[in-house]
Amino acid sequence: MKRISILACLAIAGLTSCKKFLDTKPTDFYSTDNYYNTEAQLQQALNGVYGDLMRPELYAQVMGFNFVSTTDEVMSNRTTDGDARGLRYNYDASLVYVSSIWRYAYVGINNINTLLDNINKPAMDENRRNIIKGQALFLRGFLYFILTSNYGDVPVVLKTPAISDVNIPQAKQADVYAQIEKDMKEAETLLKDYTVTQAKFNDVVTLTAVQAMLARVYLYWAGYPQNNTAKYQDVITYTDKVINSGLHALNPDYRQIFINLAQDRYDVKENIWELGSLGAAAGVVNKSGNDIGNFVGIQSALTANDTSSYNSAAWVWVTKKLFDAYEVDPANTATPNKSSLDIRRDWNCANYIYSGTSPRVKTARTNPWQMCAGKFRREYVPQSIRNTNGTGGTYNINWPMIRYSDVLLMRAEAENFVNGPGNAYTYINQVRRRAYGIMNGNVVKSITITNPGSGYTTAPTVTITGGGGSGATANAVITSNAVSGIYLSSPGALTPGSYYSSAPVVVIGTFWAPGITYTAGMQITNGGNLYTVTTAGTSTNTPPTHTSGASSAGVTGAVFTYAGKAATATAAITVGNESDLTPGLDKAGFLQAIKDERMRELCFEALRKADLIRWGNFVADMQNFAVWATANGAGVTATGNPNGLQGIRNIMQRHVLLPKPTYELNLNRLLTQNEGW
């Protein structure tokens, strides 16, 4: 704790030189005597705390990656490097990443305490003072939430400690939660008129951010290890405040949430609170970049001759359990994976990587065990940032701390616990309707092959037109020279005017047209027949119609050789209820549905491990998953993820909490190490 005090002083001090060595009151460095004298200085101190949340030691890397990247939704693909970063549950109390969360959470708390100690110092508008104070109190509570979620019983420090305050007792986790509640409730009162509408950004704390995070605090408090189930009612109270505010709503397109983050566009409806990185709101301290979309992202190397390239190491892969959790169209005949109407699957479980550098090649990944985590996609970051002549930029993707869909799922979970599943369906089905793309209208549901055709040498294009909508896309799969399946890659654009009112027309392949220059090897269709161009040329006004042999170049321009019959298919659109959760579930069945839905919706947002812990069966669940993963190919070197599986097998009861850092235990003799460490 002594180190915390020193670091806090250093953070405040800034410049440290003196004009005269013997000056008793220096005038050219920051101290509490000559700082916090204006509103601007109070705001600057608060901005520093915001900025530090996106340090690599917190949410720019560690909090979203190091200790949360090996569960049943995602597993590290690293070997010894995974051990060094805490990815394979082989860490101990001396690991630097274990101490970084503790260190910078307490640095932030101490800086907030100093700010609060001086909050009344300047003469200023009282409303502005309340906003700064409210945000500071919330952030202190939030930092304690980080600490107790990760370390259990921790010291609670509510004032700037003296240099002699080294041995500070740890508070029981229940008492830490009580202090978090106190700070956040006071923040709620102080920010009662400070909404996202007034702030205009969501990377500062507003009223609904406080209320949404309080709901999460109560949800964790209600679960293991505190098991204070009375707090489920508080979850209902606080999620209702957010829902009834009318300030937030689901983005109709799940994919767009994360595209907006990559492109530094604010989505204040869906994302209730983001942590801002470079390019964030004016006044918030910017950082030089973060690892969002890097370690947890789609593999790619940066190369100067490819301006669409970007850097992403992709040090984790999804699990087959996550991939299989998304519903598929049982009638779909695409292989090796059937289409899913749930848009989240193919966004979160990326079925491609970029390999090579000159040139960079997009390569399919069809094995779920080796699919990258696709939620945060650096390829959507503006080109000027991600690749300037082969030099990477700052990758200023904000971290989505809490989203509106999480609020709805928390509401459903608490409702089920308190009152049963009856009314809980209302909240989970909102999330599911968005996931299936049918929040505001109907989309393409499935494509059925009516004639597989014959003679195909490459997969033909699939075009979907008409039906009053737009944006649906699909890919053909060929087997034995016939179209064996159609993979629906997007059900529609999911924007106003793009929804379908009737079944669209599906065209497989490229139709013949006059005046087109065709190259050898191309395949075109005409009159239900498939032709291969065997001699390049420009088509005349005479189409190929023969059913054997080749056409004459003098008649048809290019030479078209009959290949077989053209494939055909039909499309069907949704009717609006495809996403609804199975009715009539009991409490236990509905809770399981919530567990699955949270994984499908919130994967890679650093919530799964904490969810598994609070549900009370983290170790047993991971042991069961290890058995399932072993039986389903995870341990196969060529096609599985044996490194990630080994990490799962390493999980023990002690991993419910992180160990308290060795350095802190040596400084503060009143700290007690967590059990098992």
N, C-alpha and C positions, 0 to 999 in steps of 0.2 A: 504493500500500500504506500510505502514511502516513495517508491518509484512513480506511482500514479500522481502523487502531489508534485513531485519535481517536474514531471512531464506537463502537468496542467499549467504550472507556472511558466514553463518554457513556451507553451502554446500561447499564453497571454502576453508574455514579455515581448516576443518579436525581436526587435533590435536590442542589442545588449551592450553597446559601447557607451562610454561616459566622456563628457568633455574634460572633466578634471578627475583625476584618480581619487582625490580626497573629498569630492562632493558628497555631502550627506543626503542630498535629495536630487538624484539624477533627473535631468529634464529631457533627455533624448531617447528614452525607451519607454515602452508601455508598462504601466502598472495600474493597480486599482485607484491610485491617487490621481493619475492624469488621464484615465480612460473612463469609458462609460458616462461621459459627461453630456452626450447628445443622443438624440434619437438615432442618428446615423451610426453612431458607435455601438449602440445596443443592437441594431439590425445587423451590423457587420459581424458582431460576435455570434449572433444567432446563425448567420449564413455560414460561418465557419463550421458549426456543428452539422448543418445540413450537408456541407461539402464533404466532411469527414465520413459520413455514412457511405459514400461511394469510394472510399479508400480500397485498395486491393485487399487489405486485411479484413474488410467487412464486405459490403455487397458488390463491389466491383470484381470480386473473385471468391473469397473464402466462403462467405455465407451462402452463396448460390452454387457452390461447386464442391469444396474439399470434403466436407463431412456428410453431404447429402446425396452424393452421386453413386451410391450403391444400395439400391433397394429393389423392390419387385417391379419398378417401372423403368429403371435405368441402371446400368452397371458400367463401371470403369473397364476400359479395355487395356489398361496399363499394367505393367509388371512391377519391377522394383520402384519405378518412378511413382506408381500409384501408392506404394507404401510411404514414400517420402512426403506425399501430399495428403495423407490421411484417407485415401480412397478405398483401401482394402482392409480397414479395421485392424491394422497392425501398429497403430500409433501408440505413443505413451505420453506422459505428462510433460516431457521435455520437447516435444515437437513444436517448432516455431509457430505453426498455424493454430495449434491449440491455444497458445498464449496470445495470439494476435487479436482474437475476438475479445478476450478479457481485457487486454491492454487498452484497445481503442474505444471499447464501450465505456470504461472508467475515465479515460481522457475526456470523452464527450460529456459524461456526467459531471466531472469536476469543472469543466468549462461552463456548463449550464448552471451549476451551483453558484459560480462566481457571477455569472450574468444575473441570476435571480437575487443574489445578495445586493446587487447594485441597480436593480430594475427601477427603483424610485428615485434614483440620483438626478437624472436630467429633468428639466422642465419641458413638458411635451404634451401633445394631445392625449388624453386619457384613453380614448378608444384605441389609438395606435399602441399605447403602452400595454393595454390588455391583450392585443393581438400578439405582440412579441412575447409577453409573459405566458399566454396560453400555449403558444407553440413550444416555448421552452419547457414548460411543465409536461406537455405531451411527450416531447422527445426524451426527457428524463425517464418518464414511465416506459417509453418504448425501449430505451437502452437497458433498463432493468428487466424488461420482458425478454430481450435477447439473452441477457445474462442468466436469468433463472431457468429459461427454457433449455439452455445448453449446459449449465453447471449446477443447477439445483439451488442449494442454500448458498447465498452470497452476501457479502457485506452491503448494507444499505447506508450510503453516505449522502446526507442532505445539506451539507454545507462544505465550504472549502476547507479541507483539513489542514491543520498546522503541520509543520515539518516534523514534529515529534509524534504525530498521530500515525504510528506505524502498525501497531497491533489493534486491529478493528474486528470485533466479532462478526461472524456470519449470521445472517438472519434466516430463520426457517422459511422454506419456500412459500408457505401460506402467508407469512408476514410480508414477504416480497410482493406477492400478488396484491395484498391489501394496499401496499404503498403505490403500486402501479395503478390500481383502481382509484386511489385518492388523487394522484397527480392527473390522471386522464379525466376524471370527473370535474376537477377544478378547471382543467383546460376546456372542457365542453362548455362550462358556464362562461368563461372568458371569451370564447370564440362563437358565442351563440348567434352573432350576426355576421360572422365571417365565413361565407360559403364560397364554393368554387366559382359561383357567378361573380362574386366580388373580386376574388383573387385572380380569376381568368386563367390560372394555371393549376395543374394538379401535382406539381412537385414541391409545393409548400403545403403545410398542414392546414386543413380547413375543418369546419364543424363535422361534416359527414366522414372525413378521414378519421377523426377522433372516435366517432361513434362506431364506425366499421371495425377499427382496430380494437376498441373495447369489447366488441362482440367476439373477436378472435381470442382476446385475453380470457374472457369468461368461458369460451369453449375449451381452451386448454386447462383452465382451472377446474372445470367440471370433470375432466378426464384424468387418466393416470398421470402422476402418482397421487395427486390430491384427492381425486374422486369426489369433489364437492358438487354433487349433482344438482343442488339447488341453483347453481349458476346457469343451468340450461334456461331457466326462466329469464335470466338477465340477457342471455343470447337472443331470445325472442324479443325482448324489449328494445335492445339496441339495433338489431337488424331491422326491426319495424321502423325505427326512427330514420334509417337510411332509405328504406323502401318508400316510406310515406313522404319523404322530403320532396319527391318528384324531380330531384336533381340528377338522378342517375338512371341509366337504362343499358341494356345489352346492345352491343354493336351487332347488327344483323349478320355480319360476316366474321366468323371466328378468326379467319386468316388475317383480316385487315387490322385487328388489334395489334398484332406483332409487326406487321408491315409499317404501321404508324409509328411504333416505337423505333424501328430501324431508321425511319425517315425523319425523326424528330418532330413528329406531328402530335399535338396534344389531343387525346381522346378523353375529355373530362367526364363523359357519361359513363363509359365502361371502367376506366382506370381511376379509381377513387383517390389513390395516392401513388405517385411514382417517386422514385429517388432519381434526382436529376444528375446527369453527367454533363460533359462538354456540350454546349449548345442549349443548355437549360434556361429556365426563366431568368430574366434580368435580376441581378442582385444575388443570385445563388452562386456560391463558389463553384467554378468549373474545374474538372479534373482533366488530365491529359489523355484520358482514354480508359477503357475497362476491358475485361475479358468476356463480356456477355456476347454470346454467339461464337466464342472461340473454343474453349474446352468443351462446352456444351453447344455444339453447332454442327453444320454440315461441312465435311472435309473439303478443303480447297487450299491450293498454294497460290501465292501472289506472284504474278509474272508480268514483266514490263510490256510484252507484246500482246497482252490480253487485258483490255481496260475493264472487262466485266469480272475480272478475277478479284479475289479477296483472300485474306488469311483466316484459316480456321483449322485448328489442330484436331478437333473432334475426338477428344480423349474419353468420351463415353458413348456407349451404344444403348439403344432401347432394348427392352426385353420382349420376348414373344408373348409374355403374359399381357403386357400393355397392348401390343398389336392385336392380339386375339380378343381383347376386351371390347373392341369396337364391333358393332353389329355389321354383318355382311349380308349381301343379297344372296339368299341360298340358291336361287335359280341361275345366278351368274356363272358363266362357263369359262371366264378368263383364268389363266394359269400363269404362275403358280399361286397367285393370290386373287381371291374374288374381290369384286368391287365393294366398297362400303358407302352407304349413303351418309354416314357420319363424317362430315368434312374434317373433323379433328384428326382422324387416323392418318390420312396421307399428308397432313401438314405436320403433325407431331412426329410421325415415324417416317422420316425422309427415305424414299426408295431410290435414291441416287447419291453419288458423290462426284467430286471433280478430282480426277487423277492426272498426273503429269504436269509439266510446266510449259513445254514448247512442242506442240500446243497443249493447252489444258483441255481434257476430254471429259464430258459428262458420261458417267458410267452407271448403269443400273445396279441397284442393290435390292434383291428380292427376298433375301433371308432376313427375317426380323431380328435375329440375334446380332446382326452386323449392320443394321440400319442406324444412321446417325439420328441424334435428337434434333429435330427440325424446327422447333418452335421459334428460336431466335435466329433469323437468317441474315447473315451479313451481306448476302448478295443484294439485298434491298437498300443497304446504306448508300447514300449518294456517291456516285463514282468519284467525285472530286475528293472525297474523304477516304474511301476504301482503297483507291489505287491511283496514285499520281506517278506515272512513269515507273511503275513497279515498286513504288515506295508506299507502304501502308500508312493509313491515317489514324485518327484517334478512336474510331468506332464508338461514337458517343451514344450508345443505346441506353435509354433509361431503364431502370429496374421496376417492374410492376409490383409494387409492394402489396396492394390489395385491390382486387377487381370486384365489380358488381356481381359477377356470377358466383364468386366466393360467398358474398353476402347471402345470395339466394340459397346456396347449398348449406350454409350454416343455419339459415332459418329453417330449412327442411329438416335438418338433423335434430335441431332442438325441438321443433314441433313434434317430431316422431317420438322423441324421448318423453316429452311432457304429456302429450295428448294422443299419441298414436299417429299412424300414417295418413289418416283421412284427409286433413287439410294440407298435409305436407306435400302431397302430389302437386299442388299448385305451384310450388317453388321449384321443385326439381324438373318439372316438365317445361318450365320456361327456359331453363338452361338446355334441355334436350332439344327443344324446338329450334333454338338458335343453332345447335350443333348439327342438325340435319338440314339447315338452310331454309326452313319453312316458317320462320318467324313472321314474315310479311307476305307470304304467297307460296305458290307451288313451284317445284323445280323438277328436273328430269330425275326420275326415280331409278329406272333401269333400262337397259337396252337388250333386246332378245334377238338372237340370230335366227332368221327365217330360212336362209339358204347359206351354207358355209362357203359355197363356191369351190373352185379348184384352180390349180395352176399358179398359185401365188409363190413368188420367190422372196419377196420382202413384205413386211407388214404394211398394208395399205393405210392411207389416211382415213380418218373418220370425221365427217362434217355433220353438224346438227343445226338445222335451220327451221324457222317457222315456229308455229305454236304460240305466237304472241310474246315469246321471250327471247333471251339471248344469253350467251356466256357458257353454255354447257359444252364440255369437251370430253373426248374419249379417245382411246387408243385400241387398235386391233391387235390381237394375238393370233399368230398362225401356227398350225401344227399339221405336218404332212401336206403342205402346200394348200391348206384350206384355212379359212378364218374360224378358229375354234372358240374364240371368246372376244368380247368387247369390254375393256376396262374403263369404267366411267371415272374420269379424273377430276371433273368438276360438274356439279349438277346445275350450275347457272352462275350468273354474275352477282346475284344477291343485292342488286341496287334497284332503286325505283324504276319501274318500267321494264325490268329484265325478267320478271317472273312469268311462268308459263300458264296459259289458260287452256291449252289443249296439247295433245301429243305432237311434238315436232317431227320433222322428216329426218331420217338418218341416211346419209349417203356414204357408202364404203368405197374408197378409191377415188381416182381422178377421172372425171368424165372427159371424153374426147371433145375437142373444140377445133374449129378451122383456124388456120393462120398461126398455129403454135409451133415453136421449135422444140421438137422432142429429141432427147438424147438416147443413145443405146442403153438398154437395160430398164428404162422406165416401163411401168405398166399402167394402162388406161382401160377404161370400160366404155362400152357403147352397146346399146340394145341388149343388155343383160349378158354380154360376153366380155371376157377379159383378154386383153392383148398385151404382148410384150414387144416393145420397140427393138427390132433387131438391126435396123439401119437408121442412123440419125437423119433428120430432115424436118422440113416445115410442112405441116399438114395442109392439104388442099381443102376444097369444099366437099370432097367426097369422103364420107366416113368409112371406117372398116366395118363390114357386116358379115364377113365370112366366118364359117364355123370349123375351118380346118386350113392348115397351111399358112402361107404368108401373102400379104397384099403386094401389089406392084407399086414401086416407088413412083412410077410415072403417073399413077392414078391417085394415090393417097399421100404423096409427098414422102413422108417417112415410111419405112416398111414395118407393118404391124403383123406380127405372127400370132395366130390364135393360141391362147394358153389354156382356156377353160371357161367356166361359168363365173360370172361376177357374184360376189356375196351380197346378201341383202339382210337388213335388220329393221326392227321397229322399236320405237321408244314408248315408254309409259311415264306419266308424271304422277307426282304425289297427290294425295287427297287431303292432306293436312293433319293426319293423326298417326303417321308412321313413327314418330318419335316418342309417343306417349309411353311412359313406363308401365309395365305389366300391372294391371289393377288388382286390388284385393290382397296385397302383401300384408303379412303381419309385421309386428315391430321389428323382429329380428331380420326378416326378409328385406324390409325397407332399409334398415341400417346397412345391410350388405350392399344394397343398391346405391346408397349414398357413398359407401367406401369406393365402389367401382366408379361411380360418376366423378368423384373428386379426382381420382387418378386420371380418368379420361380428359377431364377439363383442365386440371391444374398441374399436370405433369411438368417436371423440370423447373417449377417455380419455387423450389426449396421448401415444399410443404409436406411431401409424402412421408418422410421419415418422422416428422413431428406428429403427423396424423396417426401413423402406425403406433407410435409410442403412447399417445393419449388414449387410443382405443384399447390399450392395456395388454396387447399380445405381440409386441414388436419381435421379441426373440423367437417365440414359437412360430409366428407368421413367417419369419425369414428362414427358419429351419425347414418349415413345410415347403416354402418356395424353393429352397435349395434342392429338395428331393424332386419336386416337380420339374425344375429347370434341368436337372441331371437327366431325368427321363425324357425330356423333350429337346435334347440336343445342345444344351448350353456348353457342355464340357468337350464337345468335339472340336479339335484344334482347327480343322479346315473350315468349318461352317458355323461354329458356335462362338462362345465368349468364355473360354476357360479361366482367363484372368479375373473377369468379373465374378464368375461363379466361385472362385476361391475366396474372393472378398466376402461374399455372402456366407460362405462356410465358416469364416473367421468370427462371425458375430456371436457375442456372449452377452450376458445380462449387464455387465459393466458398461456396454456401449449405449445404454439408454441415456447416459449423461457423458459429457466430455470430462476428462480429468481436470482438476484444478491445476494450473500451470506450476511447475516445479519452482520457478523463480519467485512466484507470489507466495508459495508456501514457505520458502526460506526467509522472506521478508516479514510476513505477517504470521506470527506464531499462534494466532487464534483461529486460523483457517484449518479446516479438517478436510482431508482428501476424501473424494467420493468413493463409495464402496467398490471394491474390486480393482482399484488402481494403486 
